[in-house]
């Protein structure tokens, strides 16, 4: 499946909060993990921008840390 062709996909690369880059991967990927934030659809902060802000400015990560964020109304960022 080509995710780029999904009509609800919004490409946010280069548009979210970041501070540096992640180190180069040294091991091959052998598993996929699907994680959810357990946030409610009607609460503020349940979007890619808020997740990126929290991860960068609170946790000190270089970026959002996720490939996909499925937001309320099923938007995929």
C-alpha positions in Angstrom: 0.0 0.0 0.0 1.3 3.4 -0.9 0.4 5.8 2.0 1.2 8.8 -0.1 -1.9 8.2 -2.1 -4.3 8.2 0.8 -6.7 11.2 0.4 -6.6 12.1 4.1 -2.7 12.1 4.3 -1.2 15.5 5.1 2.6 15.6 4.6 4.0 17.6 7.6 7.7 16.9 7.0 9.7 20.0 7.7 6.7 21.8 9.2 6.8 20.5 12.8 8.9 21.5 15.8 12.4 20.0 15.8 15.8 20.5 17.3 18.5 18.5 15.6 18.4 15.1 14.1 18.2 11.5 15.3 21.4 9.5 15.1 21.9 7.2 12.1 20.3 3.8 12.5 22.9 1.1 13.2 20.6 -2.0 13.2 18.0 -3.1 10.7 14.3 -2.8 11.4 12.8 -6.2 12.3 9.5 -5.2 14.0 6.9 -2.5 13.6 5.1 -1.1 16.6 1.8 0.8 16.3 1.4 3.2 19.3 -1.5 5.4 20.2 -1.5 8.4 22.4 -4.7 7.6 24.2 -5.9 11.2 23.8 -9.6 12.0 23.3 -10.7 13.4 20.0 -12.3 16.5 21.5 -9.3 17.6 23.6 -6.9 20.2 22.5 -3.4 19.0 21.8 -4.5 15.8 20.0 -2.6 16.7 16.9 0.8 16.4 15.3 1.9 19.9 16.2 1.2 19.4 19.9 2.9 16.0 19.9 6.0 17.4 18.3 6.1 20.4 20.6 5.8 18.1 23.7 8.5 15.7 22.5 11.0 18.4 21.5 10.4 21.0 24.2 9.5 18.8 27.2 11.2 15.5 26.6 14.2 16.9 24.7 13.8 14.7 21.6 15.2 15.9 18.3 11.8 15.6 16.7 8.3 14.2 17.0 9.5 10.6 17.0 6.6 9.1 15.0 6.2 8.4 11.3 2.4 8.9 11.3 0.0 10.7 13.6 -3.7 9.9 13.1 -5.6 12.9 14.3 -9.2 13.4 15.1 -11.4 13.2 12.0 -8.9 10.5 10.7 -6.4 12.9 9.3 -3.0 11.2 8.9 -0.1 13.6 9.4 
